[in-house]
Amino acid sequence: MIAVRFREWLYVLPTEARALFIVACLSVCLFSLFLFSAVWEYVSQSWSDISRSEPRIARLKGYQAHEPTMVASKSQASLILKQLSFDASTDDSQTGAELQQALRGFAEEAGLTVRGSQLISGREQMDSPDGFVLLAVELRMQGLPLALSAFLRDVYAHTPLLTISELNIIKVRDRRASRRRNQSNPSEEQNLELSVRVTSLVVAP
């Protein structure tokens, strides 16, 4: 009934008014269709973004749930790293100087006489572990076997970890020792010439 009346009303209108009304109606329809298409595309894109973000959000929630464990693991790893190697906060020369000073102190406390020491940087060495640089100190010393044992004990107890990569020992017979061969502790008579290379790891910058 409404459609019939609308048709009759439309036919009553003048030709220009009727054409203008039809154009207006078509424009409204096209605009509505364009608006609907834009809204539909926006909604579809939003749903697609949400679908792609869900795994990422779930992963972030998983990280958040395990944050205390991750923090504890990081702290433990940092502690282990400090026990195994020097950090990269200082350059090789400064780290080497500190290492030489520590080793000379160990030798003096053990009763060894240090004849000389030399820093050997391992930045050009191909056998350095990934992420680390080898740093070595070579010492030339003289003393008794008991003093050498005390020196090695201090070296292996050092933190960060130190390794004896090379140890050369030459027995030097003291003239005074030949006069005391009948004493109860002959090891005290053996004076040693020592060449020791102590190696350490430095975190590569």
PyMOL commands that set and color helices and strands:
alter all, ss='L'
color gray80, all
select helices_A, chain A and resi 2-12+15-65+67-84+92-110+145-156+175-178+186-189
alter helices_A, ss='H'
color red, helices_A
select strands_A, chain A and resi 113-122+132-143+163-173+190-203
alter strands_A, ss='S'
color yellow, strands_A
deselect
rebuild
show_as cartoon
